[in-house]
Amino acid sequence: MTILLEKRVERSQDLIARYVQKAMERARFEQWPEEGIVYGEIPQLPDVWATAETEEECRRALEDVLKEWIKGSVGEAWAVD
């Protein structure tokens, strides 16, 4: 039973990793020189955006926001009240 559960967890982690990769391929970044920041977003996911001083930092921050968004979305879908 434990092996089956481990395999399901592994498969779920793989699916999430692929989703993150595909979503990040759609990410858009803009330099905002007046503010001295880079803004990043995934246009298809309205609440998934980030800002940072460099594009690389913004990319990492955006990926973190995306992962939190996924956790929140899954949590809402699996809520048992």
QUIURZI-V207658 format. One record per residue. N is the residue number from 1. RES is the residue in three letters. D_FIRST is the distance of its C-alpha to the first C-alpha in Angstrom with 1 decimal. Layout:
BEGIN
n=N res=RES d_first=D_FIRST
n=N res=RES d_first=D_FIRST
END
This chain:
BEGIN
n=1 res=MET d_first=0.0
n=2 res=THR d_first=3.8
n=3 res=ILE d_first=5.5
n=4 res=LEU d_first=5.2
n=5 res=LEU d_first=6.4
n=6 res=GLU d_first=8.7
n=7 res=LYS d_first=10.0
n=8 res=ARG d_first=10.8
n=9 res=VAL d_first=12.5
n=10 res=GLU d_first=14.3
n=11 res=ARG d_first=15.5
n=12 res=SER d_first=16.7
n=13 res=GLN d_first=18.6
n=14 res=ASP d_first=20.1
n=15 res=LEU d_first=21.3
n=16 res=ILE d_first=22.8
n=17 res=ALA d_first=24.5
n=18 res=ARG d_first=26.0
n=19 res=TYR d_first=27.2
n=20 res=VAL d_first=28.8
n=21 res=GLN d_first=30.5
n=22 res=LYS d_first=31.9
n=23 res=ALA d_first=33.1
n=24 res=MET d_first=34.8
n=25 res=GLU d_first=36.6
n=26 res=ARG d_first=38.3
n=27 res=ALA d_first=39.3
n=28 res=ARG d_first=43.1
n=29 res=PHE d_first=45.0
n=30 res=GLU d_first=48.5
n=31 res=GLN d_first=50.9
n=32 res=TRP d_first=52.6
n=33 res=PRO d_first=55.5
n=34 res=GLU d_first=57.2
n=35 res=GLU d_first=54.2
n=36 res=GLY d_first=53.3
n=37 res=ILE d_first=49.7
n=38 res=VAL d_first=47.4
n=39 res=TYR d_first=45.7
n=40 res=GLY d_first=42.5
n=41 res=GLU d_first=40.8
n=42 res=ILE d_first=38.5
n=43 res=PRO d_first=40.8
n=44 res=GLN d_first=38.2
n=45 res=LEU d_first=36.5
n=46 res=PRO d_first=39.4
n=47 res=ASP d_first=37.9
n=48 res=VAL d_first=36.8
n=49 res=TRP d_first=39.7
n=50 res=ALA d_first=40.7
n=51 res=THR d_first=43.9
n=52 res=ALA d_first=44.6
n=53 res=GLU d_first=47.6
n=54 res=THR d_first=46.5
n=55 res=GLU d_first=44.6
n=56 res=GLU d_first=42.0
n=57 res=GLU d_first=41.4
n=58 res=CYS d_first=41.3
n=59 res=ARG d_first=38.8
n=60 res=ARG d_first=36.4
n=61 res=ALA d_first=37.1
n=62 res=LEU d_first=36.6
n=63 res=GLU d_first=33.2
n=64 res=ASP d_first=32.2
n=65 res=VAL d_first=33.6
n=66 res=LEU d_first=31.6
n=67 res=LYS d_first=28.3
n=68 res=GLU d_first=29.2
n=69 res=TRP d_first=30.3
n=70 res=ILE d_first=26.9
n=71 res=LYS d_first=25.1
n=72 res=GLY d_first=27.7
n=73 res=SER d_first=27.4
n=74 res=VAL d_first=23.7
n=75 res=GLY d_first=24.0
n=76 res=GLU d_first=26.8
n=77 res=ALA d_first=24.9
n=78 res=TRP d_first=21.9
n=79 res=ALA d_first=24.0
n=80 res=VAL d_first=23.5
n=81 res=ASP d_first=26.9
END
